[in-house]
């Protein structure tokens, strides 16, 4: 399941090993869909603040069957969460790996069922045991394909102890529910830090989002 640790526990597990080498210390366009802000969440607590809602949403969506025939007209907006974990190799990504990092942020998507396009962003992103990062990751080249979607996710985040964080990811998802009520998917790709270090995205990296009112 997405948004669940590769070694079993949910995201709420605190990995002490992340205290060394983590991304920091505890210290869009007009076509983009709506999405909530980080209102009032102190820096360093954004990951934990998102965690319970993300895990609960994953559980709800996991209980839905895959959409058999997605809508072919209209537009739908989705709000949810994106979880990205990475290490130096991308193989069997787990807490404790060399260069392991994990971030969790809010995700907003808009699917144009008539035109076949997808737009969105990942924002209000927090590092596990670390800071809230500035900036956002934008979804581009989004396309509806069959009963799912694909796209690119890229952008630069600030506030990391290792310099700016530049992401270059691919996303692939599937709709759930009778009327594409939700979407679930995964990420692959890489992340580069300002200090020259690279990470490979893998493990349980993925996203969940539920349809919201226009």
C-alpha positions as semicolon CSV with decimal commas, in nm:
position;residue;x (nm);y (nm);z (nm)
1;X;0,000;0,000;0,000
2;X;0,113;0,354;-0,068
3;X;0,191;0,598;0,211
4;X;0,294;0,308;0,434
5;X;0,648;0,236;0,538
6;X;0,828;-0,034;0,343
7;X;0,909;-0,203;0,673
8;X;0,550;-0,216;0,792
9;X;0,466;0,070;1,033
10;X;0,259;0,367;0,916
11;X;0,411;0,706;0,854
12;X;0,377;0,805;1,218
13;X;0,683;0,597;1,311
14;X;0,964;0,827;1,420
15;X;1,298;0,704;1,283
16;X;1,577;0,832;1,505
17;X;1,826;0,756;1,232
18;X;1,685;1,042;1,026
19;X;1,834;1,288;1,272
20;X;2,168;1,250;1,095
21;X;2,187;1,367;0,735
22;X;1,821;1,465;0,700
23;X;1,713;1,741;0,464
24;X;1,706;1,992;0,746
25;X;1,690;2,042;1,117
26;X;1,378;2,077;1,322
27;X;1,430;2,422;1,345
28;X;0,122;2,744;-1,020
29;X;-0,056;2,849;-1,295
30;X;-0,416;2,978;-1,321
31;X;-0,526;2,632;-1,437
32;X;-0,402;2,469;-1,119
33;X;-0,666;2,316;-0,892
34;X;-0,755;2,451;-0,549
35;X;-0,571;2,328;-0,243
36;X;-0,537;2,411;0,125
37;X;-0,246;2,594;0,275
38;X;-0,032;2,513;0,573
39;X;-0,221;2,751;0,799
40;X;-0,063;2,776;1,140
41;X;0,155;2,464;1,129
42;X;0,493;2,544;1,288
43;X;0,806;2,463;1,084
44;X;0,922;2,110;1,156
45;X;0,574;1,980;1,230
46;X;0,417;1,976;0,884
47;X;0,502;1,610;0,817
48;X;0,342;1,497;1,144
49;X;0,042;1,724;1,089
50;X;-0,030;1,567;0,748
51;X;0,036;1,210;0,860
52;X;-0,294;1,106;1,027
53;X;-0,512;1,253;0,751
54;X;-0,296;1,096;0,478
55;X;-0,310;0,750;0,635
56;X;-0,688;0,777;0,690
57;X;-0,743;0,886;0,329
58;X;-0,532;0,598;0,203
59;X;-0,746;0,356;0,401
60;X;-1,068;0,496;0,254
61;X;-0,939;0,485;-0,103
62;X;-0,790;0,139;-0,060
63;X;-1,142;0,011;0,013
64;X;-1,271;0,142;-0,324
65;X;-1,268;-0,067;-0,639
66;X;-1,091;0,060;-0,949
67;X;-1,302;0,280;-1,174
68;X;-1,428;0,074;-1,467
69;X;-1,510;0,362;-1,700
70;X;-1,396;0,712;-1,614
71;X;-1,615;1,012;-1,702
72;X;-1,571;1,156;-2,050
73;X;-1,711;1,503;-1,982
74;X;-1,667;1,773;-1,722
75;X;-1,383;1,838;-1,481
76;X;-1,309;1,714;-1,130
77;X;-1,084;1,855;-0,859
78;X;-0,902;1,637;-0,608
79;X;-0,728;1,710;-0,279
80;X;-0,494;1,467;-0,111
81;X;-0,139;1,386;-0,008
82;X;0,190;1,292;-0,168
83;X;0,460;1,088;0,008
84;X;0,812;1,068;-0,137
85;X;1,090;0,855;0,007
86;X;1,435;0,809;-0,140
87;X;1,787;0,680;-0,084
88;X;2,117;0,671;-0,269
89;X;2,032;0,368;-0,484
90;X;1,653;0,346;-0,509
91;X;1,672;-0,024;-0,422
92;X;1,454;-0,152;-0,136
93;X;1,408;0,198;0,002
94;X;1,379;0,179;0,382
95;X;1,454;0,399;0,681
96;X;1,821;0,350;0,765
97;X;1,940;0,324;0,405
98;X;2,231;0,540;0,296
99;X;2,092;0,883;0,220
100;X;1,735;0,794;0,322
101;X;1,493;1,088;0,323
102;X;1,112;1,114;0,342
103;X;0,878;1,405;0,275
104;X;0,501;1,440;0,291
105;X;0,295;1,718;0,137
106;X;-0,050;1,817;0,024
107;X;-0,150;1,741;-0,333
108;X;-0,407;1,916;-0,553
109;X;-0,517;1,775;-0,889
110;X;-0,759;1,879;-1,158
111;X;-0,870;1,628;-1,422
112;X;-1,029;1,756;-1,744
113;X;-1,230;1,453;-1,847
114;X;-1,345;1,613;-2,171
115;X;-1,007;1,741;-2,284
116;X;-0,794;1,465;-2,135
117;X;-0,554;1,687;-1,942
118;X;-0,435;1,689;-1,581
119;X;-0,287;1,980;-1,385
120;X;-0,187;2,018;-1,023
121;X;0,078;2,070;-0,761
122;X;0,232;1,931;-0,444
123;X;0,269;2,198;-0,179
124;X;0,305;2,257;0,197
125;X;0,576;1,990;0,205
126;X;0,735;1,877;0,529
127;X;1,047;1,669;0,592
128;X;1,018;1,386;0,841
129;X;1,197;1,505;1,155
130;X;1,278;1,824;0,968
131;X;1,157;2,157;0,835
132;X;0,870;2,269;0,619
133;X;1,015;2,337;0,273
134;X;0,937;2,646;0,072
135;X;0,803;2,630;-0,282
136;X;0,601;2,364;-0,458
137;X;0,627;2,088;-0,718
138;X;0,416;2,135;-1,029
139;X;0,247;1,867;-1,238
140;X;0,303;1,907;-1,611
141;X;0,237;1,700;-1,923
142;X;-0,058;1,550;-1,736
143;X;-0,270;1,313;-1,942
144;X;-0,570;1,091;-1,880
145;X;-0,494;0,741;-2,005
146;X;-0,765;0,478;-1,991
147;X;-0,887;0,470;-1,631
148;X;-0,581;0,647;-1,499
149;X;-0,343;0,937;-1,546
150;X;0,023;1,011;-1,605
151;X;0,237;1,321;-1,574
152;X;0,565;1,482;-1,477
153;X;0,633;1,637;-1,137
154;X;0,910;1,893;-1,109
155;X;1,019;2,199;-0,920
156;X;1,263;2,338;-0,667
157;X;1,208;2,349;-0,291
158;X;1,393;2,568;-0,044
159;X;1,477;2,543;0,324
160;X;1,686;2,226;0,320
161;X;2,011;2,209;0,515
162;X;2,167;2,059;0,200
163;X;2,069;2,341;-0,031
164;X;1,778;2,376;-0,270
165;X;1,598;2,051;-0,355
166;X;1,519;1,992;-0,724
167;X;1,280;1,709;-0,810
168;X;1,226;1,541;-1,147
169;X;0,961;1,273;-1,113
170;X;0,715;1,069;-1,319
171;X;0,368;0,997;-1,180
172;X;0,128;0,719;-1,273
173;X;-0,215;0,675;-1,114
174;X;-0,549;0,496;-1,131
175;X;-0,896;0,622;-1,051
176;X;-1,105;0,455;-0,780
177;X;-1,479;0,457;-0,718
178;X;-1,781;0,447;-0,949
179;X;-1,729;0,798;-1,086
180;X;-1,354;0,846;-1,046
181;X;-1,422;0,951;-0,687
182;X;-1,056;0,919;-0,592
183;X;-0,714;0,856;-0,742
184;X;-0,412;0,664;-0,618
185;X;-0,069;0,628;-0,775
186;X;0,308;0,622;-0,748
187;X;0,621;0,824;-0,821
188;X;0,955;0,734;-0,976
189;X;1,250;0,954;-1,060
190;X;1,518;1,146;-0,880
191;X;1,597;1,436;-0,649
192;X;1,908;1,657;-0,654
193;X;2,029;1,866;-0,361
194;X;2,214;2,194;-0,382
195;X;2,524;2,038;-0,228
196;X;2,552;1,803;-0,527
197;X;2,408;1,491;-0,363
198;X;2,146;1,291;-0,553
199;X;1,871;1,058;-0,433
200;X;1,662;0,800;-0,620
201;X;1,289;0,800;-0,545
202;X;1,136;0,460;-0,473
203;X;0,996;0,246;-0,197
204;X;0,638;0,339;-0,106
205;X;0,645;0,679;-0,276
206;X;0,299;0,764;-0,398
207;X;-0,013;0,976;-0,370
208;X;-0,380;0,956;-0,274
209;X;-0,649;1,217;-0,345
210;X;-1,027;1,240;-0,316
211;X;-1,267;1,436;-0,533
212;X;-1,390;1,762;-0,383
213;X;-1,677;1,996;-0,468
214;X;-1,607;2,240;-0,754
